[in-house]
Amino acid sequence: MHGSIRLHVAAPLAAEAIVDVTPAQAHYLGAVMRRGAGDMLRLFNGREGEWEARIVALKRERGQLVAVRRLRPQRDDEALWLVFVPLKRDATELVVQKATELGVAALLPALTERGNVPRLNIDRLRAIAVEAAEQSERLTVPEIGEPQRLAALLGAWPGDRPLIAAIERAAAPRLRPTHKPAGLLIGPEGGFSPGELDELARHAFVRPVSLGPRILRAETAAIVGLALLQAPVTG
Ligand code: SAM
């Protein structure tokens, strides 16, 4: 049995490939999960699918695994990107964790006029995304971009990918599910400025939508929007 532990690794995965674990993974496997040599687990690296692996050796700060057989071929999650404005630390971390669980392929932080912009710790956000990918049985870890101004992000946006923009207090149609490549844009706690609304309206790929009659906090709006976008298409 391969067991329930699933780790993301950077190393290539192939039959009999030896994989060194990081000190944090060695600690997790040994001290937290009480595993040792001979125990089985699963590995993925975002490129070569999911592999069953065996612990060859495990010490306090290092260990070696051997990949045994492939359990799932690689499948890329490319369909959904999330553009979000950095929030307070806990809320941003929640958005990264939940967006990863909900299958987002790229998380793109945007800077807006009204967002209060704490410095983003991208390494910590990446670690949260890795953990959420391990837990949610994804085969990939989402990319987390460097923060950029909303206007710059819109300027570089691929025009063939609709950007579903959740705009509060607008007479926009309700968000409808899509399974085609798309982006979801969620604004800052303070809402979009008039200038930003004008800028959004200038781009043909931007599709304004409403998330309903209540004003949701930005992190709620991100989770709800991602869930609604992926709801089964009916009718
Ligand atoms: N301060 C703004 C106001 O009072 O009008 C509300 C901003 S809201 C807390 C943060 C973001 O969540 C918005 O910019 C929007 O992207 C999204 N959002 C929240 N509720 C929404 C709704 N009912 N429809 C569309 N977007 C919504």
Residues whose N, C-alpha, C, O or C-beta is under 5 A from the ligand:
A	BS01	SAM	A166 I167 E168 L185 I186 G187 P188 E189 G190 G191 F192 V209 S210 L211 G212 P213 R214 I215 L216 R217 A218 A221
